[in-house]
Amino acid sequence: MPSPHRTLPRSRYVLMVFGVLMAATAVLMIKASTLPPALLASARLLGATVVLLPFWWNEFRKRSPRAFWASVRPSLLPGLFLGLHFISWNTGARATLAGNATLVVNTVPLVMPFLAWTFLRESPTKREITGTAIAFLGMIVLAWGDYHFSPEHLVGDGLCFLSMLAYALYMLLARKRATSGTLLTYLTPLYASAGVVCLAWALVLEQPFHPVGGVDLLLIAGLVFGPTLLGHSIANWSMTVLRAQTVSLVNLTQFAFAGLLAFFLFGEVPGPVFVATAVLVVMGAGVALFPFRSRGKKAAAG
């Protein structure tokens, strides 16, 4: 597996930011859909699987069953974590206050250094530590007025924490993709297994036979091709070529992109607290990315 280093092409960072922008569109389509949360999540994941399946099958049809299983197996555990992330977030966010959910689910950059060291022996750089501190200060500003500790919200807060942890583990396990085959062979069973987890949840606890109208079909298609096939796929790729903490920190800017899109598409004017938070989060991500760009220029000039 190629080790992330500080002289990588700038295009890799541009592509990562584009993936974050694509992922940020998910909240707009989720809000517009009338489908139950787990059912909607399963539809987008299984839809992405259907799109990728012909290409995946074309690559594996001539291989032995043993090679087939060896390729699928690395995707199953991260797929489970991705499915649990969608389920716990959709459920937890409805069982607690918005401020609580916002703060808890966006603490991935705080736990990622510990997970990266435990599984990858990758320590955060000084720039990443500084950027994380600045970005998390912004998240505290955003949630400060809304976060309230209350026993009745403990379950919701706990589910949001589990959602955050599941997402961090799902992203971290993407590093194993480099030793298990191509990005395509990793993503197809990943989305399939996560979709099955969400569908099982929907069959048990939701209304799986919820009527699906034309608008919902369009929204599902949007979720398949935007946040899933582009957003999550690029995020998984980024984890194999860039540092884990940098990816998690830049991914935190999703809410800022979502706010901009909501402003241009729906006229939702963000408040001063949101703007201040967005500035701090973007500054934090910029601090983490800056040395990569500057040192890359020096290397090219030399």
N, C-alpha and C positions, 0 to 999 in steps of 0.2 A: 504494500500500500504506500503510495507516495505521501511523505510527511508534509504537512502544511508548513510553509516557510514565508519569509517576508519579501521575497522577490517574485511573487506570483503575478501573472498578467492582470492588469486592471479589469479586464473584461469579466473575470470571475466574480469580482465584487459588484460590478454593474448587474450581472445576471442574478446574483443573490438578492440585490435590492429589488429587481424586477419581480422575482418570486415572492418577496414579501408584499409587494403591491398587489399581486394577483391574489394572494391569500387574504389580504385585507378586504377584498370584495365579498367574501363569504358572508359577513355579518349583514350586509345589505340585502342579500338574497334570502338568507335565513329569516330575517324579519318580515320579508314580503310573502313568504310561503305560509300556507295554512296547514301543512302536514305536521304531524307529531314529530318531535325532535329526533328520536332514535330512528324512526322510519325515514325521515329526510336524510339523515346521516348515512343510513344503509343504502339509500337510493343513489346518492352521489358516489359512494365508494364502489358499489357494485356496477354502477354505470361506467366508472373509470376502468373497472376490470374488463367489461365487455369491449370497450374501445381498444384496450391494449392486448386483449386475448389473442386475436389473429396473429399479431406480430410475435407474441411470446410463443405461441404454438408452432409457428414456422421455424423458430429457432430450436425447439426441443423435439420435434416430431421424429427426428432421425437418431435421437439419443436413447441410451438404454434406460430402463426404469430406475436403476440405481442412480444414474446421473440426474434423472428427473427429480427424484426425492432429495438428493443432495443440494439441488438448487432451490427447491421450495422451502426446505426446512429453516434456513436462516431468516426467512420472512415471517414466520408464524408468530414468534414471540413479539417482535415489534408491531406486528399487525394486531395482536391482542391488546397491547398497550395503546395503540392508536384508537381502537374501538372503545376501550375503557375511557380514554380521554374525552371522546365525543359524548359518551353517555353520562359520565360523572359531571362534566361541565354543564351540559344542558339541564341536568337534574339539580345540581348544586346551585346554579345561578338563580333558579326559581325558588330555592329554599332559604335564601339569605338575602341580605340587602345588596344593592348594586355596588356600593362602595366596598363592601367586604369582598364580593366576588372579584371585582376589578383588581384589588390589591393582592389577594391570595393567588389568583391564577397567573399573575404576571411576575411571580417571584422566581421564574425559571433561571434568570441570570445569577440569582443568589445560590441556588443549589447545584447549578451546572459545574462550577469549579470543583466541588467535592466529588461529584459523579465522574467528571473527566479524569481527576487524579486517581480515583479508585479503579476505574476500568481501563483508562488509557495512559495513566501516569503522565498526564498533560497538565501542567500548572499554568494558571493565568499570568499574563505579563502585567507589568506595572500599569501600562496604558489601559489594559482591559479592566484592571481593578478600579482605576480612576473613572473610566467610562461607566462601569457598572454602578459605582457610587452616585455619579451624577444622574444617570437614568433612573435609578431607584428612588432618588430624592424626588424626581418628577412624579413617580407613581404614588409616593406618599402624599404629595401635594394634591393629586387628583382625588385620592380616597379619604383625605383627612376629614373633610366635612361630612362624609357619609358613613365612615366605618364606625360601628357601634358593637361593643362586645355584649352579647346577650346569650344566655343558655338556650333560648329558643332558636338561635341561629347557628348553634354549634354543629349541627348535622350538615347544614348547607355549607358552612365554612370548611368543614372536614372534607366534604365531597369536592369542593373547589381545590383544596390542597391535593387530594388524590389525583384530580384532573391535571394539575400542574406537574406532579411527579410522574404521572403516566406519559405526559407529553415529553418531558425531559428524557425519560428512559427510551421512549420511541425514537427520539432524535439521536440519542447517543448510540443506539444499536445500529443506526444507519452506517456507522463506520465499518461494520462487518461486511457490508455489501461489496467492498473492494476485494474481498477474498472469496466471495461466493459467486461471482459472475458479473454480468453487465448490469447497468441501472435498470434496464427493461426486465430482466429476469428476476430482479429483486422486487420491483414495484408491483408487478402484476399479482403475485401471490400475497403481497403485503396488503394491497387494497381489497383483495378478495377475502382474506381472513378477517380484516377489520370490518368489512361489510357484513360478513356472516355474524360476527359478534353483535353488531348493532341491530341486525334483523332479528336475531334471537331475542334480544331485549324487547324489541317492538312487538314481537308476537306474544310475549308473555305479559307485558305491562302497558302496552299501548293498543291502539286500534289499527291493526295492520291493513284492514280493508277500507281504510279511509278513502273517500272519493278523491280522485286526482283530476283536476281540471287542466285546461290548456295552459293557463298561466303557471301553474305548479310544474308542468312538464318543461316549460321554458326555463324556469328557475333551476330545476334539477339539471338540465343541460348546461346552464351557466355554471353551476357548482362543479359539474364534472370537468369541464374544460378549463375553467379559470382557477379557482382555489385548489382543486385537487390535482389535475394533470399538470398544471403549470406551477401553482403555489407549493404544494407539498412535494412534488417531484423535484423541483429545484432546491427546496430546503434539504431533502435527503442527499442530493448530489453535493450541495455545499458542505455538508458535514464530512464528506470524504476528501475534500480538497482544501478546506479551510479549518481554522481553529474552532473548537467547539464553543468556547466562550464568546468569540466574535460573532458566530452565527446566532447564538441565543440572544445576544445583546441587540443585534440589528433586527432580529425578528420581533423584538419588543416595540419597534416603531409601527407595527401593524395598525395599532389603534389611531395613530396620527394620520396614516393614509386613509383609514376608514372615515375619519372625521372630515378630511378634505373631500373625499368622494361624496359623502352625505351633503356637504355644503353645495357642491356644484350640481349634484343630481336632484336633491330634494329641498335645497334652500335651508337646511338645518344650520343655523349660525352657532358655532361653538362659543362657550363662555370664556371669560378671561382665565379661569383656572385650567380649563382644557388647553388653551393656547400655551400657558406657562408650562404645563406638563409636557406638551408636545415639543416645545423648544428644549427642555432639559433632556428628554429622552433622545431626541435627534443629536443634541450635543454629545451625550454620552456615547452613542453609536459612532459619531464622528471621531471622538477621541480614540476609540478602539481601532478604527480603520485608518487613521491618519498616518501612522508610521509605516504601514504596508505600502501606501502610495508613495510617500516621500522616499523611502529607501529603495523602492522599485525604480524611481526616476534616477536616483544616484547610480544604481547598478547599471542602468541602461546607458547613462552618460559616460560611465567608466569604460 
